[in-house]
Amino acid sequence: MIEVIIAILLFLILLAILGYKREADSLLGCLLMIPIGIISFLFEILLHLLLSPIYIIAFFMPSKEKKALSELENIKQENEELTKEKKALCKLENIKKENEELRKENEKLINKRGLLLKKLNKRRKHE
């Protein structure tokens, strides 16, 4: 590996001596970009390795939309239960009203019966 680097540097010096200074500079620039690219690539891999647990946790965690949908579903169920209870209360109110009306009719009939019994008693006394 070191031999390759020494050979490249000697080649660049030879290019500069022969008058190809511009080409030597551009070649040196290209050669310097290789380690920079390798370092940035390794840094990016390290960054992904550090962030991957966060990605995994975020993937498996329920999102805000899922939470909102589950809350909406819970609200719908509660609403249905309240509607059923309200219907049952309305039925109970109707039954109470009917019961009250029947009581009033029953009282009227009892009063009429009482009056009829009094009239019968008066007739029997007169006879």
C-alpha positions in Angstrom: 0.0 0.0 0.0 2.8 2.4 0.9 4.6 1.5 -2.3 1.5 2.5 -4.3 1.4 5.9 -2.6 5.1 6.5 -3.2 4.8 5.5 -6.9 1.8 7.9 -7.3 3.8 10.8 -5.6 6.8 10.1 -7.8 4.6 10.1 -10.9 3.2 13.5 -9.8 6.7 14.9 -9.3 7.7 13.6 -12.7 4.7 15.3 -14.3 5.6 18.5 -12.6 9.2 18.3 -13.8 8.2 17.6 -17.4 6.0 20.7 -17.4 2.6 19.2 -16.9 2.0 21.1 -13.7 -1.7 21.7 -14.3 -2.3 18.0 -14.9 -0.2 17.1 -11.8 -2.3 19.5 -9.8 -5.6 18.1 -11.1 -4.4 14.5 -10.6 -3.3 15.3 -7.1 -6.7 16.9 -6.4 -8.4 13.7 -7.7 -6.2 11.5 -5.5 -6.9 13.7 -2.5 -10.7 13.2 -3.1 -10.4 9.5 -2.7 -9.6 9.5 1.0 -12.1 12.2 1.6 -14.7 10.1 -0.2 -13.8 7.1 1.8 -13.9 9.0 5.1 -17.3 10.5 4.3 -18.6 7.1 3.2 -17.5 5.6 6.6 -19.0 8.5 8.4 -22.3 8.0 6.6 -22.3 4.3 7.5 -21.6 5.2 11.1 -24.4 7.7 11.1 -26.8 5.2 9.7 -25.8 2.6 12.3 -26.4 5.1 15.0 -29.7 6.2 13.7 -31.1 2.8 12.7 -32.4 2.0 16.2 -34.3 5.3 16.1 -35.7 4.3 12.7 -36.7 0.9 14.0 -38.4 2.3 17.1 -40.2 5.0 15.1 -41.4 2.4 12.6 -42.9 0.2 15.2 -44.3 3.0 17.4 -47.9 3.9 16.6 -48.1 7.0 14.6 -50.3 10.0 15.4 -52.7 8.9 12.7 -53.1 5.5 14.3 -53.6 7.0 17.7 -56.2 9.5 16.3 -58.0 6.6 14.5 -58.1 4.5 17.7 -59.4 7.5 19.7 -62.0 8.2 17.0 -63.1 4.5 17.2 -63.3 4.8 21.0 -65.4 7.9 20.7 -67.7 6.2 18.2 -68.2 3.2 20.6 -69.0 5.6 23.5 -71.4 7.5 21.3 -73.2 4.3 20.4 -73.4 3.3 24.0 -74.8 6.7 24.9 -77.3 6.5 22.1 -78.5 3.1 23.4 -78.8 4.5 26.9 -80.7 7.5 25.6 -83.1 5.3 23.7 -83.6 3.2 26.9 -84.2 6.3 28.9 -86.8 7.5 26.3 -88.5 4.1 26.5 -88.5 4.4 30.3 -90.0 7.9 30.1 -92.7 6.7 27.8 -93.5 3.7 30.1 -93.7 6.1 33.1 -96.1 8.4 31.2 -98.3 5.5 30.2 -98.2 4.2 33.8 -99.2 7.6 35.1 -102.1 7.8 32.6 -103.2 4.3 33.6 -103.1 5.4 37.3 -105.3 8.4 36.5 -107.8 6.3 34.6 -107.7 3.7 37.4 -108.4 6.5 40.0 -111.3 7.8 37.9 -112.7 4.3 37.6 -112.3 3.8 41.3 -114.1 7.1 42.0 -116.9 6.1 39.6 -117.2 2.7 41.3 -117.4 4.5 44.7 -120.1 6.8 43.4 -122.0 3.9 41.9 -121.7 1.9 45.1 -123.1 4.9 47.0 -126.0 5.2 44.6 -126.7 1.5 45.0 -126.6 1.8 48.7 -129.1 4.7 48.6 -131.4 2.8 46.4 -131.3 -0.2 48.6 -132.0 2.0 51.6 -135.0 3.5 49.8 -136.4 0.1 48.8 
